[in-house]
Amino acid sequence: MIKHIVSVLLIFVISAKCSAQFLLTYDKPASKFTTEQRQDYNKPGYMQEALPLGNGRLGAMFSGGIEEEHIMLNDITLWMNSKRGLSEVEQSGTRVGAYKNFQKVREAYRNDKYGTSEGSMEALSTKYLSSHQPLGNYAPFTDLYVFTGHDSTVVSDYTRTLNARTGIGTVSYSINDTHFKREYFCSHPNDVFAARYTAQNSKMNLKIKVGTLHKKNSVKFQGNTIVLTGKVSMVQDDIEFQQLVHIDAGNAKLIPQEDGSVLVEDATDVKIYLTAYTDYLPVYPSFKGRDFQLDSQNMLNKALNIGYNNLKKSHEQDVSELMDRCQLKLNFEPSELTTDELVKRGPSLELENLYFNYSRYLQISSSRTAPVPSNLQGLWNGNLKPAWNSDYHTDINLAMNYWMVETANLPESFRPYIEYMKMVAESGKFVAQESFGIGKGWSMGLNGNVFGFTAPNTHGRRMQQSGAWLCQNLFEHYAFNKDKKYLEEIYPILKGAAEFYMAFLAPWKDGSLLVYPTWSPENAYLTDKYGKLNKQAYGASFEQQLALNLFTDCIEAATVLKRDESFVKQLQNIIPKLTPQKIGQYGQLQEWPEDWDSPTDQHRHISHLIALHPGRDFSPLITKEITEAALVTMKHRGDISTGWSTAWKANFWARLHNGDKAHQFYQFLTSERAYPNLFDFHPPFQIDGNFGGTASVCEMLLQSHLRSIDNSSNSIENAAFVAYKKDTKQSNHFVPVVPDENLANASYILHLLPALPSAWSTGTIKGLRARGGFEVDIIWEKGKLVEAKIHANTSGDFRVYLEGKLSKLFSINNGETVVWKNE
C-alpha cells in the first residue's frame, strides 16, 4: 500500500512538472477588447491577456469571457492600404528612373554631407531614391462572438488554459451544479478553426455572432452556416475574403436573427467549425487569384466529414510531434501559480522553462506552410493601424523570427521564409535596376509587405541594403540540414544578392570597398553637431560583416554544387578589398568606419556585432582581440533594453560564453518583458523577442557555428577557420579572409554547454539541432556535462569541444548516435 501511494505521488509530481513546462493557466478571463484598445495598440488589455492559437495561416485568440467569448481571427495574407496588380517594375515600389540621380546622391556621401538639411545624404536619398508607394499594413480579419447569458458573479472554479504541447485552449467553470466547458484549436492538417461548448447537468442557450472591422461586408445564414464576405480597402485592388462558421448543435434549435447572428436553444453539446480565406496568391505582381469562396466551402465540407473528435486528434498529434522534438527540463518545483501571477512574481526557473516551450509553440502556430512568413506580431493583430504596420522589418526583426527554427528543431516553420525570399528576389531585381542602375542581382530595402515591396524606405535616413542579412538565414538552413536539393533551390537567391553587392560596393578614401548608402540600424552619430536624426552613413560595420558572410556562403554553395568557377574567383578577389573591421579609441568595435562611437550611447541596436551572432565570424575562441572589443561595446550599450534587444543581447552574451550574463537577460525577458499571456513586451507587443529569447537558450547549451579546417590540430585556435586577421600595417584593423578551399567540406565543431548559467546547475535538453545535420541531447548536473547523445540525421563529420578541449574527428552515418560522456 505504501509503495502504491509513493508511485501515485511520483506520477503527480511528474504530471505537475509537465504541466508547468507547457501549460498557461489563468483563473479569470482576459479583458474585453474595447474600441479604444482596437484604435490604440498602446492600450493594454485583450491583446496582452487573450491566448493565441494558429496553424501558420489562420490565427485566433480567445478571451474566455463568461458572458461573452470574443475570438479574434487573423489570416496571415490579409493586408490593407497598399497596391497590387501594378506592372512588374512598379509593384516593387521602386522609383522608376531613380538610378539617373544615384551618383548625385553618392556624391553627398563622398563629400560628408551629414545631417538632414538640404543637400545632405538623407535629404538627397529621400528626394531621389526613396519610394513613394504605400507599404500598407497587416490587417485584422474577423471576430467571432459567443454570448452565453451566464452571470459571472455566480461562477465558481473558473479556469482558462492553453496547452502549448497540444495546441488546445480551454475554458471551464461551474454555476451551481452545472459544469460548462469550451475547447478551441486551429488545425494545420485540416486548415480549420474548431470549438466545442458542452454543459453537464443543464442546457445552454447561446448567441453566435460574427463581425469584422472592415466596412465592406455582408452576413447571412444558410444551411447551419453563418457566411461572412467582405472587402479590405487597398489603394489599388481591394482584397476579398470569406469566412464560414458552421454550427452543429445536435438536436438543439438554431434560430437565425436579422443581424446575421444565430440563437442556439437547449443545447448540451455545440461544435463550431470555421474556415476562411482571402483572394491572395503569392504570384508577382498580381498577388490575386485564389478561389477563396470555393476553398472555404471545400475545407468546411472536409472538416465536417472528418468530424470534431478526429479533427482534434490529428491536431494534437501534429502539434505534440513538433513540440516533443525539443524539450528543456530545468530543475524546479512547480509553484501552481497562474501564469499571470508567475510573471508578476518575477524571475524563476519555472517561468524560464515555460517561456522556452511556449515560444516554440508560437513558432509553429505562426509559421508553417503559409505563402508568407510571420510578421512583427507573428500572426495576431486586432488593430486597423498596428504598431510599425505589423510589417516585415529587415533590420533584424524578420530574421530574428527565424533564428530558433534551426536550433530548437522546427525546420518546417522555415518554408514560408523561403517562399517569401523567392518573391523578394523576383521583385528586388527591379529595384536594383531602377533605383541603383545595377543590372545583375536583386536588392531589398528596410521594410517589406506581402505584395513584393522591396524598394528603399520613404525616409532617406533609413537607406539599407538587406539582401545579405536575409540570405544569412537561407544558408543557415542548409548548414543545419546539408540538403543539396535545398541548396539548389536557394542558390539563385544567394547568387543574386551577391551579384548586387559586388556591383554596389564602391571604393572609399582609403581604397577599400564599402557599402553606401547605408546606415547602422537605427543609430545616429555626431549627434551633438548634426542632431539625433543624423543616421545615414557609409560602410556601416554590420553591413560590411554581412557582405563577407554572404560572399563566403556563396563560395561554399558554388563549391558544393560544382558550378560558377568564374563567379567564385570574383568573390575571392573582392573579399580582401572589403573595408576592415576596426577597434576604436575606447577599445570598442567601431560601428562605422570612422571612429564616431560614444561610450555613453546605450542604443538598443548593436548591429555591428552581427558577426558575433547570428553570424559566426567573431568568437572568443579564435578572434580574441575582436572579442575584447565586442565586450567593450556591450559594456557601453548597457543592460536595459526593449524586448527583441534584450533577446539579442542574451544571444550575444551566450556567444561570448558568459552564461550568467546571458541568463540575466533571459530572466529580464521572461519576467520584465513579458505580458500576462507571455507575448513579448517590446513595448508594445512584438513576437521577435519570444523567438530570440528561445534562440538564446539554445545558444547557452550548444553552439556549432565554428568549422574545423585542420582536423589534425588539437587546438581550436589552429583548427578553426578564421574569417578576420590582423592587418600587418594597422594593428587595430582586421581584414576579411578569403575562405580556405577546404571550408565547403569542413566539419562543424559542436561546443557543448558553452554558456551554461550557474542558475541552471542541473537539467536536460532534448533535440537541439547542430549544424552538419545532427541532433543533440544533453544531460548536466552541478554545472557539469554528464552525457551528450549526438544523433546523425545525415552522414557527416563533427568534432566536440568541451571545457577547453577539442576532440578527434567523428565520422557518423545517417541514423547513428555517438554518446559523449564527461569522464
C-alpha positions in Angstrom: 0.0 0.0 0.0 2.8 2.4 0.9 4.5 1.6 -2.4 1.3 2.4 -4.3 1.0 5.8 -2.6 4.6 6.6 -3.4 4.1 5.7 -7.0 0.9 7.9 -7.2 2.8 10.8 -5.7 5.6 10.3 -8.2 3.2 10.3 -11.1 1.5 13.5 -9.6 4.9 15.3 -9.4 5.9 14.3 -12.9 2.5 15.4 -14.2 2.7 18.7 -12.4 6.2 19.4 -13.8 5.0 18.5 -17.3 2.1 21.0 -16.9 4.4 23.7 -15.6 6.5 23.3 -18.7 3.7 23.6 -21.2 0.5 24.9 -19.6 -0.5 28.5 -19.5 -3.3 28.8 -16.9 -5.5 31.6 -15.6 -8.3 32.0 -13.0 -10.1 34.8 -14.8 -11.0 35.8 -18.4 -9.0 38.2 -20.4 -10.1 41.9 -20.6 -12.6 42.8 -23.2 -11.3 44.1 -26.5 -12.6 47.7 -26.3 -12.9 50.1 -29.1 -10.3 52.2 -27.5 -7.8 49.3 -27.5 -8.5 48.5 -31.1 -7.8 52.0 -32.1 -4.7 52.4 -29.9 -2.3 49.5 -29.7 -0.6 51.1 -26.7 -3.7 50.5 -24.6 -3.2 47.2 -22.5 -5.9 44.6 -22.4 -7.2 41.9 -24.7 -4.0 41.5 -26.8 -1.8 41.1 -23.8 -4.2 38.7 -22.0 -6.1 36.6 -24.5 -4.5 33.3 -25.6 -3.2 32.6 -29.1 -4.0 29.7 -31.4 -2.8 29.2 -35.0 -1.9 26.9 -37.8 0.6 29.2 -39.6 -2.0 30.9 -41.8 -5.2 31.1 -39.8 -4.8 32.5 -36.3 -7.2 33.0 -33.4 -7.1 34.5 -29.9 -9.8 33.7 -27.2 -10.7 35.7 -24.2 -12.5 33.1 -22.1 -15.2 35.7 -21.2 -18.0 34.3 -19.2 -21.0 36.3 -20.6 -19.2 37.0 -23.9 -16.5 35.0 -25.5 -14.5 37.0 -28.1 -12.5 35.1 -30.6 -10.3 37.3 -32.8 -9.3 35.8 -36.1 -6.4 36.6 -38.4 -5.3 35.5 -41.9 -1.5 35.9 -42.5 -2.1 37.1 -46.1 -4.6 39.9 -45.3 -3.1 43.3 -45.8 -4.6 46.7 -46.5 -3.8 50.2 -47.6 -1.3 49.1 -50.3 -1.2 48.3 -54.0 -1.2 45.2 -56.0 -1.5 44.3 -59.7 0.8 47.0 -61.0 3.4 46.4 -63.6 6.4 44.2 -62.7 8.6 47.3 -62.2 6.1 49.4 -60.3 5.0 46.6 -58.0 8.4 46.5 -56.4 7.9 50.0 -55.1 10.9 51.4 -56.8 11.0 54.9 -58.2 11.3 54.4 -61.9 14.5 56.0 -63.3 15.8 56.8 -59.8 19.2 55.4 -60.9 19.8 58.6 -63.0 20.4 60.5 -59.8 22.1 57.8 -57.9 25.6 59.2 -58.4 24.4 62.6 -57.3 23.2 61.0 -54.0 26.5 59.2 -53.6 28.4 62.4 -54.1 26.8 63.7 -50.9 28.3 60.7 -49.1 31.7 61.1 -50.6 31.6 64.8 -49.5 30.5 64.1 -45.9 27.2 65.9 -46.2 25.9 64.9 -42.8 22.6 66.0 -41.1 19.2 66.4 -42.6 19.4 69.8 -44.3 19.0 70.3 -48.0 21.8 68.7 -49.9 22.6 66.2 -47.1 22.9 62.4 -47.5 19.4 61.9 -46.1 17.8 64.7 -48.0 19.1 63.6 -51.3 18.3 59.9 -50.6 14.8 60.9 -49.8 14.5 63.2 -52.8 15.9 60.9 -55.4 15.8 57.2 -54.2 13.1 56.7 -51.5 9.8 55.1 -52.5 6.6 57.0 -52.8 4.5 53.8 -52.8 2.3 53.0 -49.8 3.6 50.0 -47.9 0.3 49.4 -46.2 -0.2 47.3 -43.1 -1.1 43.8 -41.8 -4.9 43.8 -41.2 -7.2 42.2 -38.7 -9.5 39.7 -40.2 -12.8 38.9 -38.4 -14.3 38.4 -34.9 -16.4 35.6 -33.6 -18.6 36.2 -30.5 -20.4 33.6 -28.4 -22.8 35.0 -25.8 -23.8 32.6 -23.1 -26.2 34.7 -20.9 -24.2 33.5 -17.8 -23.8 35.7 -14.8 -20.1 36.0 -13.9 -20.9 36.8 -10.3 -22.2 33.3 -9.6 -19.5 31.4 -11.4 -17.1 29.1 -9.4 -14.0 27.1 -10.3 -13.1 29.2 -13.3 -10.1 28.1 -15.4 -8.7 29.3 -18.7 -5.8 27.4 -20.2 -3.6 26.9 -23.2 -1.6 23.7 -23.5 1.4 24.5 -25.6 2.2 20.8 -26.1 -1.2 20.0 -27.8 -2.3 23.4 -29.0 -5.6 23.1 -27.2 -7.2 26.1 -25.5 -9.9 25.5 -22.8 -12.3 27.4 -20.6 -14.2 25.8 -17.8 -16.4 26.9 -14.9 -19.4 25.9 -12.8 -22.7 27.6 -12.0 -24.4 25.8 -9.1 -24.2 22.1 -10.1 -23.7 22.7 -13.8 -20.3 22.5 -15.3 -19.5 24.3 -18.6 -16.5 23.7 -20.8 -15.1 25.1 -24.0 -12.2 24.0 -26.1 -10.6 25.6 -29.1 -7.9 24.8 -31.6 -6.6 25.8 -35.1 -5.8 22.7 -37.1 -2.9 22.7 -39.5 -3.6 19.3 -41.0 -7.2 20.3 -41.9 -6.9 24.1 -42.1 -9.8 24.8 -39.8 -10.6 26.5 -36.5 -12.8 24.4 -34.3 -14.6 24.9 -31.0 -16.7 22.9 -28.7 -19.1 24.1 -26.0 -20.5 21.5 -23.5 -22.7 21.6 -20.5 -23.2 18.9 -17.8 -26.4 18.7 -15.8 -28.1 21.5 -17.7 -28.6 23.0 -21.1 -27.1 26.1 -22.9 -28.7 28.9 -24.7 -26.1 30.6 -26.9 -26.0 33.5 -29.3 -23.3 33.2 -32.0 -22.3 36.3 -34.0 -19.6 37.3 -36.4 -18.2 40.6 -37.4 -15.3 42.5 -38.9 -13.7 45.9 -38.6 -13.7 46.2 -42.4 -16.8 48.2 -43.5 -17.5 46.5 -46.8 -19.1 43.2 -45.6 -22.3 41.2 -45.6 -23.5 38.4 -43.3 -26.1 35.8 -44.0 -27.2 32.4 -42.5 -27.7 29.4 -44.7 -27.6 25.7 -44.0 -26.5 25.9 -40.4 -23.6 28.2 -41.5 -23.0 31.9 -41.0 -21.5 33.3 -44.2 -19.4 36.5 -43.9 -18.0 38.0 -47.0 -16.1 41.3 -47.3 -13.6 43.5 -48.9 -10.5 45.1 -47.4 -9.5 48.6 -48.6 -6.4 48.9 -50.7 -5.1 51.9 -52.5 -5.4 49.7 -55.6 -7.4 46.5 -56.0 -9.3 45.7 -52.7 -8.8 42.3 -51.2 -11.8 40.0 -51.0 -12.4 37.3 -48.3 -15.0 34.9 -47.0 -15.5 33.2 -43.7 -17.8 30.3 -43.0 -19.0 29.4 -39.4 -20.8 26.2 -39.3 -22.8 25.3 -36.1 -23.5 21.7 -35.2 -25.8 21.8 -32.1 -27.2 18.3 -32.4 -30.9 18.3 -31.7 -30.9 21.9 -30.3 -32.7 24.7 -32.2 -30.9 27.1 -34.4 -32.8 30.4 -34.8 -31.3 33.0 -37.2 -31.6 36.7 -36.4 -31.9 39.7 -38.6 -28.4 40.8 -37.9 -26.9 37.5 -39.2 -26.4 36.1 -35.7 -27.9 32.7 -34.6 -29.5 31.7 -31.4 -28.8 28.2 -30.1 -31.5 26.9 -27.7 -31.5 24.0 -25.3 -28.1 22.6 -26.3 -25.7 20.4 -24.3 -23.0 20.0 -27.0 -22.3 22.7 -29.6 -19.5 22.3 -32.2 -18.3 25.2 -34.3 -16.2 24.8 -37.4 -14.7 27.9 -39.0 -12.9 28.2 -42.4 -11.8 31.3 -44.1 -9.6 32.5 -46.9 -8.7 35.7 -48.9 -8.2 36.0 -52.6 -4.4 36.4 -52.1 -2.0 34.3 -54.0 1.8 34.8 -53.9 2.0 35.5 -57.6 4.0 38.5 -58.6 2.8 41.2 -59.5 -0.9 40.5 -59.3 -1.0 38.8 -55.9 -4.5 37.6 -56.6 -6.4 34.6 -57.9 -7.3 32.3 -55.1 -10.9 31.0 -55.3 -11.5 31.8 -51.7 -15.2 31.0 -51.7 -14.7 27.6 -53.1 -11.8 26.8 -50.9 -13.7 27.9 -47.8 -16.6 25.6 -48.7 -14.4 22.7 -49.6 -12.4 22.9 -46.4 -15.6 23.1 -44.3 -17.0 20.1 -46.1 -13.8 18.2 -45.4 -13.8 19.1 -41.7 -17.5 18.1 -41.3 -16.8 14.7 -42.9 -13.8 14.1 -40.6 -15.7 15.1 -37.5 -14.7 17.0 -34.4 -13.1 14.2 -32.5 -10.9 13.2 -35.4 -10.0 16.8 -36.2 -8.9 17.3 -32.6 -6.9 14.0 -32.5 -5.0 14.8 -35.7 -4.4 18.4 -34.5 -3.0 17.2 -31.1 -0.8 14.6 -32.9 0.5 17.2 -35.3 1.4 19.8 -32.6 2.8 17.4 -30.0 5.1 15.7 -32.5 6.7 19.0 -33.2 6.7 20.1 -29.6 8.2 16.8 -28.3 11.2 17.0 -30.6 12.9 19.5 -28.4 12.3 19.7 -24.7 14.0 21.8 -22.0 13.7 20.5 -18.4 15.2 22.7 -15.7 15.2 21.6 -12.1 12.4 23.4 -10.3 9.4 22.6 -8.1 6.1 23.8 -9.7 4.6 26.7 -7.9 0.9 26.1 -9.0 0.6 29.8 -9.7 -1.4 31.0 -12.6 0.7 32.3 -15.4 0.0 35.9 -14.9 0.9 35.6 -11.2 4.0 33.6 -12.2 5.1 36.6 -14.3 4.3 39.1 -11.5 6.3 37.0 -9.0 9.5 37.7 -11.1 12.3 35.5 -12.4 12.0 31.8 -11.8 13.2 28.6 -13.5 9.6 27.6 -13.9 8.8 30.7 -15.9 12.0 30.4 -18.0 11.2 26.8 -18.8 7.6 27.6 -19.8 8.7 30.6 -21.9 11.1 28.4 -23.9 8.4 25.8 -24.7 5.7 28.5 -25.3 7.9 30.3 -27.8 8.3 27.1 -29.8 4.5 26.8 -29.8 4.2 30.4 -31.1 6.6 29.5 -33.8 4.7 26.5 -35.2 1.4 28.5 -34.7 2.5 31.5 -36.8 4.7 29.9 -39.5 4.1 26.6 -41.2 3.1 26.3 -44.8 1.5 29.7 -45.4 2.8 31.7 -48.5 4.3 34.4 -46.4 6.3 34.4 -43.1 5.4 35.6 -39.7 5.5 39.3 -39.2 6.2 41.7 -36.4 3.3 40.3 -34.4 3.7 36.8 -35.7 0.1 36.1 -36.8 -2.1 38.0 -34.3 -3.3 41.6 -34.8 -6.6 43.3 -33.9 -5.8 46.8 -34.9 -6.5 48.6 -38.2 -3.3 50.6 -37.6 -1.0 48.2 -35.8 2.4 49.2 -34.4 5.0 49.6 -37.1 2.4 48.3 -39.6 3.0 44.8 -38.2 5.1 44.5 -41.3 8.4 42.9 -42.3 11.3 44.9 -40.8 14.6 43.7 -42.3 16.9 45.4 -39.9 16.7 42.4 -37.6 13.0 41.6 -36.9 12.2 39.3 -39.8 15.5 37.4 -39.4 15.1 37.1 -35.7 11.7 35.5 -36.1 13.5 32.5 -37.7 16.7 32.2 -35.6 15.3 29.4 -33.4 13.7 27.3 -36.1 17.0 25.6 -36.7 18.5 25.2 -33.2 15.1 24.5 -31.5 14.2 21.8 -34.1 11.3 23.3 -36.0 12.8 23.5 -39.6 9.3 23.0 -41.1 8.5 26.5 -39.9 11.1 27.9 -42.3 9.3 27.2 -45.5 7.3 30.4 -45.6 10.5 32.4 -45.2 12.0 30.5 -48.3 8.9 31.3 -50.4 9.0 34.9 -49.3 12.6 35.2 -50.3 11.8 33.9 -53.8 9.3 36.8 -54.1 11.8 39.3 -52.7 14.4 38.2 -55.2 12.0 38.5 -58.1 10.8 42.0 -57.1 14.2 43.2 -55.9 15.8 42.9 -59.4 13.6 45.8 -60.5 14.8 47.8 -57.5 18.4 47.0 -58.3 17.8 48.3 -61.9 15.7 51.3 -61.4 16.9 52.6 -58.0 20.6 51.9 -58.4 21.2 51.2 -62.1 22.5 47.7 -61.4 21.6 45.1 -64.0 22.5 42.0 -62.0 21.0 40.5 -58.9 18.4 42.0 -56.5 18.0 44.5 -53.7 15.8 44.7 -50.6 15.2 47.8 -48.5 14.3 48.2 -44.9 10.5 47.3 -45.0 8.5 44.7 -46.8 4.9 43.6 -47.2 3.1 40.6 -48.8 2.9 42.4 -52.2 6.6 42.3 -53.1 7.6 45.8 -51.8 11.4 45.8 -51.8 12.2 49.5 -52.5 14.2 51.9 -50.3 12.2 53.2 -47.3 10.3 56.5 -47.6 12.9 58.1 -45.2 16.3 58.7 -46.6 17.8 58.2 -43.2 16.7 54.6 -43.4 18.5 53.6 -46.5 19.7 50.0 -46.2 20.5 47.0 -48.3 19.0 44.0 -46.6 19.8 41.2 -49.0 22.9 39.9 -47.2 21.1 39.9 -43.9 18.1 37.9 -45.2 20.3 35.5 -47.1 22.1 34.6 -43.9 19.0 32.7 -42.7 18.7 30.9 -46.0 22.2 29.5 -45.9 22.0 28.6 -42.2 19.0 26.4 -43.1 21.4 24.5 -45.4 24.1 24.3 -42.7 21.7 22.5 -40.4 20.2 20.1 -43.0 23.0 19.6 -45.6 20.4 19.1 -48.2 21.9 19.7 -51.6 18.4 19.8 -53.2 17.5 22.6 -51.0 20.8 24.4 -51.7 20.0 24.1 -55.4 16.6 25.8 -54.7 18.1 28.8 -52.9 21.4 29.2 -54.8 20.0 31.6 -57.3 18.8 33.8 -54.5 22.2 33.8 -52.8 24.0 34.5 -56.0 21.6 37.3 -57.0 22.2 39.0 -53.6 26.0 38.6 -54.0 25.9 39.9 -57.6 24.1 43.1 -56.4 26.6 43.7 -53.6 29.6 43.2 -55.9 28.2 45.9 -58.2 27.0 48.2 -55.3 30.3 48.2 -53.4 32.5 51.2 -54.2 36.0 52.3 -53.2 36.4 54.7 -50.3 39.0 57.3 -49.5 41.5 54.6 -48.4 40.8 52.5 -51.4 38.8 49.7 -49.6 35.4 48.7 -50.8 32.3 49.6 -48.8 28.5 49.8 -49.0 26.8 53.2 -49.4 24.1 54.5 -49.0 23.6 52.6 -45.7 23.1 53.2 -42.0 23.7 51.3 -38.8 20.2 50.4 -37.6 18.7 52.6 -36.1 21.5 54.6 -34.6 22.8 58.1 -35.1 26.3 59.6 -34.9 27.8 63.0 -34.4 24.6 64.0 -32.8 26.0 67.0 -30.9 26.7 68.6 -34.3 24.1 67.2 -36.6 21.2 66.0 -34.4 19.6 62.7 -33.4 18.4 62.0 -37.0 21.9 62.0 -38.4 21.8 58.3 -39.3 22.6 57.9 -42.9 26.2 56.8 -43.4 28.7 54.8 -45.4 30.3 51.5 -44.8 28.4 50.6 -41.6 30.3 47.8 -39.9 27.3 45.4 -39.7 26.7 45.5 -43.5 30.4 45.0 -44.2 30.3 41.9 -42.0 27.2 40.7 -43.7 28.7 41.2 -47.2 31.7 38.9 -46.2 29.2 36.4 -44.7 27.2 36.3 -48.0 30.3 36.1 -50.2 31.7 33.2 -48.1 28.3 31.4 -48.2 28.2 31.8 -52.0 31.7 30.4 -52.4 30.7 27.4 -50.3 27.4 26.9 -52.1 29.0 27.1 -55.5 31.8 24.7 -54.5 29.3 22.1 -53.1 27.1 22.4 -56.3 30.2 22.4 -58.5 29.4 25.4 -60.6 30.3 29.1 -61.3 34.1 29.0 -61.1 34.5 32.4 -62.5 31.9 33.8 -60.1 33.8 32.2 -57.2 37.0 33.8 -58.4 35.4 37.2 -58.5 34.2 36.8 -54.9 37.6 35.6 -53.8 39.2 38.7 -55.4 36.8 41.1 -53.8 36.9 39.8 -50.2 40.3 41.1 -49.3 39.3 44.6 -50.6 36.4 45.0 -48.2 36.8 47.7 -45.6 38.3 46.1 -42.5 36.7 45.9 -39.1 38.3 48.4 -36.7 38.9 48.8 -33.0 38.3 52.4 -31.9 39.7 54.9 -29.4 37.8 53.4 -26.4 38.8 49.8 -27.2 35.4 49.3 -28.7 34.5 47.6 -32.0 33.7 50.5 -34.3 30.1 50.8 -35.5 31.2 52.8 -38.5 34.5 53.0 -40.5 35.1 56.4 -38.8 35.6 56.4 -35.0 32.3 58.0 -34.1 31.2 55.7 -31.3 30.3 57.3 -27.9 30.8 55.3 -24.7 27.5 56.8 -23.3 25.5 55.5 -26.3 23.0 52.9 -25.0 21.1 52.4 -28.2 19.1 49.2 -28.3 20.6 48.2 -31.7 24.1 46.7 -31.6 24.1 45.7 -35.3 27.9 45.9 -35.6 28.1 42.7 -33.5 26.2 40.7 -36.1 29.3 38.7 -36.9 29.2 37.5 -33.3 25.6 36.5 -33.5 23.8 35.3 -35.6 27.0 35.4 -37.7 29.9 33.1 -37.0 33.0 35.2 -37.7 33.7 36.7 -34.2 34.4 34.2 -31.4 36.2 34.4 -28.1 37.9 31.1 -29.1 39.5 32.3 -32.3 39.3 36.1 -32.6 40.2 37.2 -29.2 41.1 40.9 -29.8 37.9 41.5 -31.7 36.0 39.7 -28.9 37.6 42.0 -26.3 36.4 45.0 -28.4 33.0 43.5 -28.6 32.9 43.2 -24.8 33.7 46.9 -24.5 30.9 47.7 -26.9 28.5 45.5 -24.8 29.5 47.4 -21.7 28.9 50.8 -23.3 25.4 49.7 -24.5 24.2 48.7 -21.1 21.7 46.2 -19.8 18.2 47.7 -20.1 16.6 47.1 -23.5 13.4 46.6 -25.4 12.1 43.0 -25.8 13.9 42.0 -29.0 17.0 43.8 -28.0 17.1 42.0 -24.7 16.8 38.7 -26.6 19.6 39.6 -28.9 21.9 40.6 -26.0 21.2 37.3 -24.4 22.4 35.7 -27.6 25.5 37.9 -27.7 26.4 37.0 -24.2 25.9 33.3 -24.9 28.3 33.6 -27.9 30.7 35.4 -25.6 30.5 32.3 -23.3 29.2 34.3 -20.3 26.3 32.1 -19.2 25.3 34.2 -16.2 25.1 37.4 -18.2 23.1 35.7 -20.9 20.8 34.3 -18.2 20.4 37.7 -16.7 19.0 39.0 -20.0 16.8 35.9 -20.5 15.5 36.4 -16.9 14.6 40.0 -17.7 13.0 39.0 -21.0 10.8 36.3 -19.3 9.6 38.5 -16.4 10.0 42.2 -17.1 9.5 41.9 -20.8 6.5 39.5 -20.8 2.8 40.3 -20.9 0.4 38.1 -18.9 -0.1 35.9 -21.9 3.7 35.8 -22.3 3.7 37.8 -25.5 6.9 39.8 -25.8 6.6 43.3 -24.3 8.7 45.4 -26.7 6.6 47.6 -25.9 4.0 47.2 -27.4 3.8 43.6 -28.5 6.4 42.2 -31.0 6.9 38.5 -31.3 10.6 38.6 -32.2 11.5 38.8 -28.5 9.8 35.5 -27.9 11.7 33.8 -30.7 15.0 35.5 -30.0 14.8 34.5 -26.3 14.3 30.8 -27.1 17.2 31.1 -29.6 19.4 32.4 -26.7 18.6 29.3 -24.6 19.8 27.1 -27.4 23.0 29.1 -27.7 23.7 28.8 -24.0 23.5 25.0 -24.2 25.0 24.2 -27.7 26.9 26.1 -30.3 28.0 24.7 -33.7 29.0 27.7 -35.8 32.7 27.2 -35.9 34.3 24.9 -38.6 37.4 22.7 -38.4 39.6 23.1 -41.4 42.6 21.4 -39.8 41.4 18.1 -38.3 45.0 17.2 -37.3 45.2 20.1 -34.8 44.1 19.6 -31.2 44.0 23.4 -30.7 40.7 25.1 -31.7 42.6 28.3 -32.5 44.6 26.4 -35.1 41.9 24.0 -36.2 39.0 26.5 -36.8 38.5 28.7 -39.8 39.1 32.4 -39.0 37.3 35.0 -41.1 39.3 38.1 -40.0 43.1 38.5 -39.5 45.0 41.5 -38.1 46.2 44.0 -40.7 50.0 43.9 -40.8 50.1 47.6 -41.3 47.5 48.8 -38.8 47.2 46.8 -35.6 43.6 48.0 -34.8 42.3 46.9 -38.3 41.1 43.4 -39.0 40.8 42.4 -42.7 38.5 39.8 -44.2 40.0 36.4 -45.1 39.3 34.5 -48.3 37.8 31.2 -47.2 40.1 28.2 -47.4 39.3 25.9 -50.3 38.5 23.1 -47.7 35.8 25.2 -46.0 33.0 23.7 -48.0 33.7 20.2 -46.7 34.9 21.3 -43.2 33.3 19.6 -40.2 31.4 21.6 -37.7 32.6 21.9 -34.1 29.9 21.0 -31.5 30.6 23.1 -28.4 28.7 21.5 -25.5 27.4 23.7 -22.7 29.3 26.8 -23.9 27.5 29.3 -21.7 25.7 27.3 -19.0 24.2 29.6 -16.4 25.0 28.8 -12.8 21.3 29.1 -12.0 20.7 26.1 -14.3 23.1 23.8 -12.4 21.1 20.7 -13.2 18.9 20.0 -16.2 18.4 18.3 -19.6 17.7 19.4 -23.1 16.5 17.0 -25.8 16.6 17.5 -29.5 18.8 20.6 -30.1 19.9 20.8 -33.6 23.5 21.4 -34.6 25.0 22.4 -38.0 26.1 19.5 -40.1 22.8 17.6 -39.7 22.9 16.5 -36.1 20.6 16.4 -33.1 22.0 16.6 -29.6 20.5 15.5 -26.2 22.4 16.8 -23.2 22.2 16.0 -19.5 24.1 18.0 -16.9 24.4 18.0 -13.1 26.1 20.5 -10.8 27.1 22.6 -13.7 29.0 19.8 -15.5 28.2 17.7 -18.5 27.0 14.2 -17.7 26.2 12.9 -21.1 25.6 14.1 -24.7 24.0 12.0 -27.4 24.8 13.2 -30.9 22.4 11.7 -33.5 23.1 12.0 -37.2 20.2 12.9 -39.5 22.6 12.8 -42.4 26.0 11.2 -42.7 28.8 13.5 -41.8 31.7 14.5 -39.6 32.0 16.6 -36.4 34.3 17.4 -33.6 33.3 18.1 -29.9 34.6 21.0 -27.9 34.1 20.9 -24.1 35.9 22.7 -21.3 38.8 23.9 -23.5 39.4 20.6 -25.2 38.9 19.7 -28.8 38.1 16.1 -29.7 39.2 14.0 -32.6 37.1 13.9 -35.7 34.0 11.7 -35.6 32.6 10.2 -38.8 29.0 9.1 -38.4 26.4 7.6 -40.7 22.8 8.7 -41.0 20.8 7.2 -38.1 23.8 6.5 -35.9 24.5 8.0 -32.5 27.6 8.9 -30.7 27.4 9.1 -26.8 29.8 11.5 -25.3 30.4 11.3 -21.6 32.4 13.7 -19.4 34.8 11.3 -17.7 
